[in-house]
Amino acid sequence: MEQQPRAVVYGTYADECKAQLEHARQAYLTIALTADMSETETAKTLTEIIGSWRDPAEVLAPLESAVRNKGTNSVAASALAATRALELFGTLILQAARAQPEVRERGIQSAKNAFGPTYRTYIEFLYDASVCLQNDDFLRTRS
């Protein structure tokens, strides 16, 4: 199989995964900032986050499928792991956004704890794709 189509598929997945990860991270940070907001501001902010939320796994599903179709088993497994980690991170963020004020801080802490492992799975995908493509720049330019 040619490397070029793989590079495009892997790159498309990586770019969208990174965008979804950044979107989720921004939502998490915004929720964390509600601790210093008034009750009205907090309610408005949380409503906006919940209203605009889109499950990262849904967005990544067709791209992950393309990785499975064009890629190696190891890269496909890495994409699956990255998508699932991002899905869990997103779930924790939504739980924190929907939590009652007295327990929201625990939800925020859970999301904070999940960010590192989620980002790590994304980096592992980049590494596996880089090895498969024999292209170190793939990892370097997207991490």
C-alpha positions as CSV (number, residue, x, y, z in Angstrom):
1,M,0.0,0.0,0.0
2,E,1.3,3.4,-0.9
3,Q,2.5,5.6,2.0
4,Q,0.9,8.8,0.6
5,P,-2.7,7.8,1.1
6,R,-1.8,6.5,4.6
7,A,-0.1,9.8,5.4
8,V,-3.2,11.7,4.4
9,V,-5.6,9.5,6.4
10,Y,-3.3,9.5,9.4
11,G,-2.8,13.2,9.2
12,T,-6.5,13.9,8.9
13,Y,-7.2,11.8,11.9
14,A,-4.4,13.4,13.9
15,D,-5.4,16.9,13.1
16,E,-9.0,16.4,14.0
17,C,-8.1,14.4,17.2
18,K,-5.8,17.3,18.2
19,A,-8.6,19.8,17.5
20,Q,-11.1,17.8,19.5
21,L,-8.6,17.5,22.4
22,E,-8.1,21.2,22.4
23,H,-11.8,21.9,22.3
24,A,-12.4,19.6,25.2
25,R,-9.4,21.1,27.1
26,Q,-10.8,24.6,26.6
27,A,-14.3,23.5,27.9
28,Y,-12.6,21.9,30.9
29,L,-10.7,25.1,31.7
30,T,-13.8,27.2,31.3
31,I,-15.7,25.0,33.7
32,A,-12.8,25.3,36.2
33,L,-13.0,29.1,35.9
34,T,-16.7,29.1,36.9
35,A,-15.6,28.7,40.5
36,D,-14.8,32.4,40.5
37,M,-18.0,33.5,38.6
38,S,-21.3,34.6,39.9
39,E,-24.1,32.1,40.0
40,T,-25.7,33.7,37.0
41,E,-22.5,33.8,35.0
42,T,-21.8,30.2,35.9
43,A,-25.2,29.0,34.8
44,K,-24.8,30.9,31.5
45,T,-21.3,29.5,30.9
46,L,-22.3,25.9,31.7
47,T,-25.4,26.1,29.5
48,E,-23.3,27.3,26.6
49,I,-20.8,24.5,27.1
50,I,-23.4,21.8,27.3
51,G,-25.4,23.3,24.4
52,S,-22.4,23.4,22.0
53,W,-20.9,20.1,23.1
54,R,-20.4,17.5,20.4
55,D,-19.1,14.1,21.4
56,P,-15.5,13.8,20.2
57,A,-15.9,10.1,19.4
58,E,-18.7,10.9,17.0
59,V,-16.6,13.4,15.2
60,L,-13.6,11.1,15.0
61,A,-15.5,7.9,14.1
62,P,-15.4,8.2,10.3
63,L,-11.7,9.3,10.5
64,E,-10.9,6.4,12.8
65,S,-12.6,4.0,10.3
66,A,-10.5,5.4,7.5
67,V,-7.4,4.7,9.6
68,R,-8.5,1.1,10.1
69,N,-9.1,0.7,6.4
70,K,-5.8,2.3,5.2
71,G,-3.5,1.6,8.1
72,T,-1.7,-1.1,9.9
73,N,-3.2,-2.9,12.9
74,S,-0.9,-1.1,15.4
75,V,-1.8,2.4,14.1
76,A,-5.5,1.4,14.0
77,A,-5.3,0.3,17.6
78,S,-3.6,3.5,18.6
79,A,-6.3,5.6,16.9
80,L,-9.0,3.5,18.7
81,A,-7.2,4.1,22.1
82,A,-6.9,7.9,21.4
83,T,-10.6,8.1,20.5
84,R,-11.7,6.2,23.5
85,A,-9.5,8.3,25.8
86,L,-10.9,11.5,24.4
87,E,-14.4,10.1,24.7
88,L,-13.8,9.5,28.4
89,F,-12.2,12.9,28.9
90,G,-15.3,14.5,27.2
91,T,-17.6,12.5,29.4
92,L,-15.9,13.7,32.5
93,I,-16.1,17.3,31.3
94,L,-19.8,17.0,30.7
95,Q,-20.3,15.4,34.1
96,A,-18.5,18.3,35.7
97,A,-20.6,20.8,33.7
98,R,-23.8,19.1,34.8
99,A,-22.8,18.6,38.4
100,Q,-24.3,20.4,41.2
101,P,-22.0,23.3,42.5
102,E,-21.1,21.4,45.6
103,V,-19.6,18.5,43.7
104,R,-18.5,20.2,40.5
105,E,-14.9,20.7,41.9
106,R,-14.5,16.9,42.1
107,G,-15.7,16.6,38.5
108,I,-13.2,19.2,37.4
109,Q,-10.4,17.4,39.3
110,S,-11.4,14.1,37.5
111,A,-11.3,15.8,34.2
112,K,-7.9,17.4,35.0
113,N,-6.5,13.9,36.0
114,A,-7.8,12.5,32.7
115,F,-6.2,15.1,30.5
116,G,-2.6,13.8,30.7
117,P,-3.5,10.2,29.8
118,T,-5.7,11.4,27.0
119,Y,-2.9,13.5,25.5
120,R,-0.5,10.6,25.9
121,T,-2.7,8.3,23.8
122,Y,-2.8,11.0,21.1
123,I,1.0,11.2,21.2
124,E,1.2,7.4,21.0
125,F,-1.0,7.5,17.9
126,L,1.4,10.0,16.4
127,Y,4.4,7.9,17.3
128,D,2.9,4.7,15.8
129,A,1.9,6.6,12.6
130,S,5.3,8.1,12.4
131,V,7.0,4.7,12.6
132,C,4.6,3.2,10.1
133,L,5.1,6.1,7.6
134,Q,8.9,6.2,8.4
135,N,8.5,9.9,8.8
136,D,9.7,11.6,12.0
137,D,8.2,14.9,10.9
138,F,4.7,13.4,11.3
139,L,5.2,13.2,15.0
140,R,7.2,16.4,15.4
141,T,4.7,18.7,13.5
142,R,1.6,17.5,15.3
143,S,2.7,17.1,18.9
